[in-house]
Amino acid sequence: MSGLLGAGTADAVATAVDAALAAAAERAREATALLPPGPPPEWRGAVSASYAMHLDALRTRTAALAPQLEDARRLVLTIGRGGILG
């Protein structure tokens, strides 16, 4: 059974998508590393707590992006190279 696309086309698409997802995963890791560790020391009280809470949520979300993008890369390679598209 042949795939939905020709083997060359599927490989080209899979390679391009893989490269884009790899770059996005790297940017997500970089973004997570660039987030500050917490609010500035001069901030006090509710503002500081609110900032810290939002910063923690952002850190959690950005940290979760890279593994999801890596999973998407594996899926693209499975489907595109010799998979259902190839």
Contacts in CASP RR format, 6 or more apart in sequence:
PFRMAT RR
TARGET T0000
AUTHOR 0000-0000-0000
METHOD contacts of the structure
MODEL  1
MSGLLGAGTADAVATAVDAALAAAAERAREATALLPPGPPPEWRGAVSAS
YAMHLDALRTRTAALAPQLEDARRLVLTIGRGGILG
2 86 0 8 1.000
3 10 0 8 1.000
3 82 0 8 1.000
3 83 0 8 1.000
3 84 0 8 1.000
3 85 0 8 1.000
3 86 0 8 1.000
4 10 0 8 1.000
4 84 0 8 1.000
4 85 0 8 1.000
4 86 0 8 1.000
5 13 0 8 1.000
5 85 0 8 1.000
5 86 0 8 1.000
6 85 0 8 1.000
6 86 0 8 1.000
7 82 0 8 1.000
7 86 0 8 1.000
8 86 0 8 1.000
9 86 0 8 1.000
10 80 0 8 1.000
10 81 0 8 1.000
10 82 0 8 1.000
10 83 0 8 1.000
10 85 0 8 1.000
10 86 0 8 1.000
11 80 0 8 1.000
11 81 0 8 1.000
11 86 0 8 1.000
13 80 0 8 1.000
13 85 0 8 1.000
14 76 0 8 1.000
14 77 0 8 1.000
14 79 0 8 1.000
14 80 0 8 1.000
14 81 0 8 1.000
14 85 0 8 1.000
17 76 0 8 1.000
18 73 0 8 1.000
18 76 0 8 1.000
18 77 0 8 1.000
21 69 0 8 1.000
21 70 0 8 1.000
21 72 0 8 1.000
21 73 0 8 1.000
21 76 0 8 1.000
22 69 0 8 1.000
22 73 0 8 1.000
24 65 0 8 1.000
24 69 0 8 1.000
25 65 0 8 1.000
25 66 0 8 1.000
25 69 0 8 1.000
25 70 0 8 1.000
25 73 0 8 1.000
26 66 0 8 1.000
28 62 0 8 1.000
28 63 0 8 1.000
28 65 0 8 1.000
28 66 0 8 1.000
28 69 0 8 1.000
29 66 0 8 1.000
31 62 0 8 1.000
32 59 0 8 1.000
32 62 0 8 1.000
32 63 0 8 1.000
32 66 0 8 1.000
35 55 0 8 1.000
35 58 0 8 1.000
35 59 0 8 1.000
35 62 0 8 1.000
36 55 0 8 1.000
38 51 0 8 1.000
38 52 0 8 1.000
38 55 0 8 1.000
39 47 0 8 1.000
39 48 0 8 1.000
39 51 0 8 1.000
39 52 0 8 1.000
39 55 0 8 1.000
43 51 0 8 1.000
79 85 0 8 1.000
80 86 0 8 1.000
END
